[in-house]
Amino acid sequence: MKNNKTNSRRKFLDNGLKISLVTAISGLGLSKLASKLNAQTENNSSGKMELMTTDGTIIQVDSSEVMEMDNSKKHEDYNIREGMPNRKFVMVIDLAKCKNALKCQTACNKHHYITGDNAWLKIYKMQESLDTAPYWMPTTCMHCDHPACVTVCPVDATFKRKDGLVLIDNERCIGCRFCMAACPYSTRVFNWSEPNQGEITMNMEMEHKTSNKSVEHAGLPSIKGTVDKCDFCPHAIKENELPHCVSACPNGVFYFGDKYEDTVTNGDETLRFSKLLKDKAGYRIMEGLGTEPSVYYLPPTDRLVNFEDGLKDYNEFQSVEKPE
């Protein structure tokens, strides 16, 4: 049971886009309806099958014009600066479920070799006033569609991929911190000193180098004098796995998926992205700035956990002596 749950939480892209249209119909951007489509393809004597367009319309197409993609093949032409074609990755954070367990932050730190205050994922105690109820709010990079950080970078170290991920090439980064000043969400951190990462630097296999000399920052040691931030775990996504924060959260707070397929999952349940936002009043932070974030929040209503449960971890974190 445990292995099955682990596989379901990590191999989320196995249920991704399996249908490619070989005619002009492909311009509609169709996506697989559900697993039953496979049965429809085999049993439909009329040669027709139902597909859903990106706007939710059900249409019928000739099954001869549809072919199944081979997902077993690795992304042989994968380029870290280009990303995955025909994808738009999004994250939904359910504030009603968060109790500050910090498992997300611990997993992120471990798999990205982050130490101390330079954690990419932070959880804040939020309370608008003394009269309102407090709640916990995880924050990550928003992976904006119109990222100000990319615009101001003078050396193209910060870049946006076609699949929506905003990443940093630490070989290009010169430490000017223009991106940190431009980011309205304050989610970036700067390595002022040599990161205390023990033997990581010596033992890491630098196998993430690509032919164009860009570096997949995820899973590589931090570099003094450069900027770090949440990257949505592209090294995991490439292997059809969920980001580490999603798979590590014991309360199902984080949902991750593909906006084009209108599907997100926290590993235990898979939901329709647009319906989830509509039913739970989903929103984005600082919407008026026009940055178009890829991270959405569900308000902390009808909370499933007790806020007090997370206070111990929060107080312990706040009392830790800060390094000089």
C-alpha positions as CSV (number, residue, x, y, z in Angstrom):
1,M,0.0,0.0,0.0
2,K,2.8,2.4,0.9
3,N,4.6,1.8,-2.4
4,N,1.4,2.3,-4.4
5,K,0.7,5.6,-2.6
6,T,4.3,6.7,-3.2
7,N,4.0,5.9,-6.9
8,S,0.7,7.7,-7.2
9,R,2.1,10.8,-5.6
10,R,5.2,10.9,-7.8
11,K,4.4,9.6,-11.2
12,F,1.9,12.2,-11.9
13,L,2.9,12.9,-15.5
14,D,2.2,9.3,-16.5
15,N,-1.4,10.4,-16.7
16,G,-0.5,13.4,-18.8
17,L,-1.1,14.2,-22.4
18,K,-1.2,10.9,-24.4
19,I,-3.1,12.1,-27.5
20,S,-1.6,14.0,-30.4
21,L,-3.7,14.9,-33.4
22,V,-2.0,14.6,-36.8
23,T,-4.3,16.8,-38.7
24,A,-5.4,20.5,-38.4
25,I,-7.5,19.4,-35.4
26,S,-4.3,19.6,-33.4
27,G,-4.7,23.4,-33.4
28,L,-7.5,23.0,-30.9
29,G,-5.1,22.0,-28.2
30,L,-7.1,18.8,-27.3
31,S,-6.4,16.9,-24.1
32,K,-7.2,13.4,-22.9
33,L,-10.6,13.3,-21.1
34,A,-9.9,10.4,-18.7
35,S,-8.6,6.8,-18.6
36,K,-11.8,5.6,-20.2
37,L,-10.7,7.1,-23.5
38,N,-8.4,4.1,-24.0
39,A,-11.5,1.8,-23.8
40,Q,-13.4,4.0,-26.2
41,T,-10.6,3.8,-28.7
42,E,-10.7,0.0,-28.6
43,N,-14.4,-0.6,-28.4
44,N,-15.9,2.2,-30.5
45,S,-17.0,0.4,-33.6
46,S,-18.0,3.7,-35.3
47,G,-14.4,4.9,-35.3
48,K,-15.3,8.0,-33.3
49,M,-14.0,9.1,-30.0
50,E,-14.7,12.0,-27.6
51,L,-12.1,14.6,-26.7
52,M,-12.2,17.7,-24.6
53,T,-10.9,21.1,-25.9
54,T,-9.1,23.4,-23.6
55,D,-12.3,25.4,-23.0
56,G,-14.1,22.3,-21.8
57,T,-16.2,21.5,-24.9
58,I,-16.7,17.9,-25.8
59,I,-16.2,17.1,-29.5
60,Q,-16.0,13.9,-31.6
61,V,-13.1,13.1,-33.9
62,D,-12.2,10.2,-36.1
63,S,-10.1,7.8,-34.1
64,S,-7.8,7.3,-37.1
65,E,-6.6,10.9,-36.7
66,V,-5.5,10.2,-33.1
67,M,-2.4,8.4,-32.0
68,E,-1.1,7.5,-28.6
69,M,2.2,9.1,-27.5
70,D,5.0,6.8,-26.2
71,N,5.5,8.2,-22.6
72,S,8.2,5.6,-21.8
73,K,10.7,7.5,-23.9
74,K,12.8,10.1,-22.0
75,H,13.0,13.6,-23.2
76,E,15.9,13.1,-25.5
77,D,15.7,16.6,-26.9
78,Y,15.0,18.2,-23.5
79,N,16.7,21.5,-23.1
80,I,16.8,23.1,-19.7
81,R,16.3,26.6,-21.1
82,E,13.4,25.6,-23.4
83,G,11.5,23.3,-21.1
84,M,8.8,20.9,-22.1
85,P,6.7,21.8,-25.2
86,N,2.9,22.0,-24.9
87,R,3.0,22.2,-21.1
88,K,2.0,25.0,-18.6
89,F,2.8,23.9,-15.1
90,V,0.8,25.4,-12.2
91,M,0.6,25.0,-8.4
92,V,-2.4,25.4,-6.1
93,I,-1.9,25.8,-2.4
94,D,-4.8,25.1,-0.1
95,L,-4.4,27.3,3.0
96,A,-7.2,25.5,4.8
97,K,-5.1,22.4,5.0
98,C,-1.7,23.9,6.1
99,K,-0.7,23.4,9.8
100,N,2.9,24.3,9.4
101,A,4.2,20.8,9.5
102,L,7.3,22.0,7.6
103,K,7.7,18.7,5.8
104,C,7.6,20.6,2.5
105,Q,10.4,22.9,3.5
106,T,12.5,20.0,4.9
107,A,12.1,18.1,1.6
108,C,12.9,21.1,-0.5
109,N,16.0,21.9,1.5
110,K,17.2,18.3,1.4
111,H,16.8,17.8,-2.4
112,H,18.2,21.2,-3.3
113,Y,21.0,21.2,-0.8
114,I,19.8,24.4,0.9
115,T,20.8,25.4,4.4
116,G,19.9,28.0,7.0
117,D,17.8,31.0,6.2
118,N,18.2,30.4,2.4
119,A,15.2,28.1,2.3
120,W,13.4,28.6,-1.0
121,L,10.0,27.6,0.6
122,K,8.9,29.5,3.6
123,I,5.7,29.3,5.8
124,Y,4.4,32.4,7.4
125,K,2.0,33.0,10.2
126,M,-0.7,35.3,8.8
127,Q,-3.3,37.3,10.6
128,E,-4.9,40.4,9.1
129,S,-5.9,41.8,12.5
130,L,-6.4,40.9,16.1
131,D,-10.1,40.2,15.3
132,T,-9.5,37.8,12.5
133,A,-8.4,34.2,12.6
134,P,-4.7,33.4,12.0
135,Y,-3.6,30.9,9.3
136,W,-0.4,29.4,7.8
137,M,0.8,30.5,4.4
138,P,3.4,28.6,2.4
139,T,5.2,30.8,-0.2
140,T,7.3,29.8,-3.2
141,C,8.5,31.5,-6.4
142,M,5.3,32.4,-8.3
143,H,6.8,31.4,-11.8
144,C,5.1,34.4,-13.4
145,D,4.0,34.5,-17.0
146,H,5.3,38.0,-17.1
147,P,8.3,37.9,-14.7
148,A,9.9,41.2,-13.8
149,C,13.0,39.3,-12.7
150,V,13.7,38.1,-16.3
151,T,13.2,41.6,-17.7
152,V,15.8,43.2,-15.5
153,C,18.5,40.5,-15.6
154,P,21.4,42.0,-17.6
155,V,23.1,38.7,-18.4
156,D,20.2,36.4,-19.2
157,A,20.8,34.4,-16.1
158,T,17.2,34.4,-15.1
159,F,15.0,33.0,-17.9
160,K,11.5,31.8,-18.5
161,R,10.8,28.4,-20.2
162,K,8.0,27.6,-22.6
163,D,6.4,25.4,-19.9
164,G,6.1,28.4,-17.5
165,L,9.0,27.7,-15.2
166,V,11.3,30.6,-14.3
167,L,14.8,29.4,-13.5
168,I,18.3,30.7,-12.8
169,D,21.5,29.8,-14.5
170,N,24.1,30.2,-11.8
171,E,27.0,30.0,-14.3
172,R,25.7,33.2,-15.8
173,C,24.6,35.0,-12.6
174,I,26.9,37.8,-11.6
175,G,25.2,38.6,-8.3
176,C,23.9,42.1,-9.2
177,R,20.6,41.2,-7.4
178,F,18.5,43.3,-9.9
179,C,16.1,40.3,-10.0
180,M,15.7,40.4,-6.2
181,A,14.8,44.1,-6.4
182,A,12.3,43.6,-9.2
183,C,10.5,40.6,-7.7
184,P,7.3,41.9,-5.9
185,Y,7.0,38.6,-4.0
186,S,10.4,38.7,-2.3
187,T,10.9,35.0,-2.9
188,R,14.6,35.1,-3.9
189,V,17.6,34.6,-1.6
190,F,21.2,35.6,-2.1
191,N,24.3,33.5,-1.1
192,W,26.3,36.1,0.8
193,S,28.8,33.6,2.0
194,E,30.1,30.2,0.9
195,P,27.1,27.8,1.5
196,N,27.8,25.4,4.3
197,Q,27.0,22.2,2.4
198,G,29.6,19.8,3.7
199,E,30.8,17.2,1.2
200,I,28.0,18.0,-1.3
201,T,30.1,20.0,-3.6
202,M,32.8,17.4,-3.7
203,N,30.4,14.4,-4.3
204,M,27.8,15.9,-6.6
205,E,27.6,14.4,-10.1
206,M,27.4,17.4,-12.3
207,E,25.4,15.5,-14.9
208,H,22.8,18.2,-15.4
209,K,25.0,20.1,-17.8
210,T,23.4,20.6,-21.2
211,S,24.9,21.1,-24.6
212,N,24.3,24.9,-24.5
213,K,26.3,25.1,-21.2
214,S,23.2,26.0,-19.2
215,V,22.9,24.4,-15.8
216,E,19.8,22.8,-14.3
217,H,20.1,24.4,-11.0
218,A,17.9,21.9,-9.2
219,G,19.9,19.4,-7.3
220,L,23.2,21.3,-7.6
221,P,25.1,23.0,-4.8
222,S,24.5,26.7,-4.2
223,I,27.2,29.1,-5.3
224,K,28.5,32.1,-3.3
225,G,27.6,35.4,-4.8
226,T,24.6,34.1,-6.8
227,V,20.8,34.2,-6.4
228,D,18.7,31.2,-5.5
229,K,14.9,30.5,-5.5
230,C,12.2,27.9,-5.9
231,D,12.4,26.2,-9.3
232,F,9.3,23.8,-9.2
233,C,11.9,20.9,-9.3
234,P,12.4,20.6,-13.1
235,H,14.7,17.6,-12.4
236,A,11.8,15.8,-10.9
237,I,9.2,16.9,-13.5
238,K,11.5,15.6,-16.2
239,E,11.3,12.2,-14.7
240,N,7.5,12.3,-14.4
241,E,7.6,13.0,-10.6
242,L,5.9,15.7,-8.5
243,P,7.9,18.5,-7.0
244,H,9.4,17.5,-3.6
245,C,7.2,19.9,-1.6
246,V,4.1,18.3,-3.0
247,S,5.0,14.7,-2.4
248,A,6.4,15.4,1.1
249,C,3.4,17.3,2.5
250,P,1.4,15.0,4.8
251,N,-1.7,17.1,4.6
252,G,-2.2,17.5,0.8
253,V,-1.7,21.2,0.9
254,F,0.1,21.5,-2.5
255,Y,-1.5,20.6,-5.9
256,F,0.6,20.5,-9.0
257,G,-0.3,19.9,-12.6
258,D,-0.7,21.1,-16.2
259,K,-3.0,24.1,-16.9
260,Y,-3.4,23.0,-20.5
261,E,-4.8,19.7,-19.3
262,D,-6.8,21.4,-16.6
263,T,-5.6,18.8,-14.1
264,V,-3.8,19.1,-10.8
265,T,-2.9,16.5,-8.1
266,N,-1.5,16.4,-4.6
267,G,-0.7,12.7,-5.1
268,D,-3.7,11.5,-3.2
269,E,-6.4,13.1,-5.3
270,T,-6.5,14.4,-8.8
271,L,-8.8,17.3,-9.6
272,R,-9.9,19.5,-12.4
273,F,-7.8,22.7,-12.1
274,S,-10.5,25.2,-13.3
275,K,-13.2,23.6,-11.2
276,L,-11.1,23.6,-8.1
277,L,-10.4,27.3,-8.4
278,K,-14.1,28.1,-9.1
279,D,-15.5,25.9,-6.3
280,K,-12.9,27.0,-3.7
281,A,-12.6,30.7,-4.7
282,G,-9.0,30.4,-5.8
283,Y,-7.0,33.6,-6.2
284,R,-3.4,34.8,-7.0
285,I,-1.3,37.2,-4.9
286,M,-1.0,40.8,-6.1
287,E,-3.1,40.1,-9.2
288,G,-3.2,43.8,-10.1
289,L,0.6,43.8,-10.9
290,G,0.0,42.0,-14.2
291,T,2.8,39.4,-13.5
292,E,0.3,36.5,-14.1
293,P,1.6,34.1,-11.4
294,S,1.5,30.3,-11.9
295,V,0.8,29.8,-8.1
296,Y,-2.8,29.9,-7.0
297,Y,-4.2,30.0,-3.4
298,L,-7.4,28.6,-1.9
299,P,-8.6,30.7,1.0
300,P,-8.3,29.3,4.6
301,T,-12.0,28.7,5.0
302,D,-13.5,25.5,6.6
303,R,-10.1,24.6,7.9
304,L,-9.3,21.0,8.2
305,V,-6.5,21.4,10.8
306,N,-6.1,23.3,14.0
307,F,-3.9,26.4,13.7
308,E,-2.5,25.8,17.2
309,D,-1.0,22.5,16.0
310,G,1.6,24.4,14.0
311,L,2.6,26.9,16.7
312,K,5.2,24.7,18.3
313,D,7.2,24.3,15.1
314,Y,6.8,28.0,14.3
315,N,8.0,29.1,17.7
316,E,11.0,26.7,17.6
317,F,11.9,28.1,14.2
318,Q,11.7,31.7,15.4
319,S,13.8,31.0,18.5
320,V,16.7,29.4,16.5
321,E,19.8,31.6,16.8
322,K,20.5,33.3,13.5
323,P,24.1,32.8,12.2
324,E,26.3,35.8,12.3
